[in-house]
Amino acid sequence: SVVFVNVKAPRPWAKRNNDVIAEGVQRYPKNAVLADWHAASADRPELFVEDGIHPHPEGQRIYADLIAAHLESP
């Protein structure tokens, strides 16, 4: 499987990027899954440094756990 990770950023391009990522997941429903970082970090400004994009260590842990939850065991 391929894990797509969407974005959480206070930038005008974020929604369009997330739309493109979602389309990619839909295009390959048997092989692709979405790790929804946008939803997981919504209304959680404490997870980010001042730029609102890059996560603090706690946000990094949540981000990694989100991805790991979608990985298959060998």
SULSUL-V677176 format. One record per backbone hydrogen bond with DSSP energy under -1.0 kcal/mol. NH is the residue of the N-H (numbers start at 1). CO is the residue of the C=O. Records with the same first field share a line. If there is no record, write none. Layout:
NH = CO + CO
This chain:
2 = 31
4 = 33
6 = 35
11 = 9
14 = 11
17 = 13
18 = 14
19 = 15
20 = 16
21 = 17
22 = 18
23 = 19
24 = 20
25 = 21
26 = 22
27 = 23
28 = 24
31 = 28
32 = 28
33 = 2
35 = 4
37 = 35
40 = 36
41 = 37
44 = 41
47 = 44
48 = 45
49 = 54
52 = 49
56 = 47
60 = 56
61 = 57
62 = 58
63 = 59
64 = 60
65 = 61
66 = 62
67 = 63
68 = 64
69 = 65
70 = 67
71 = 68
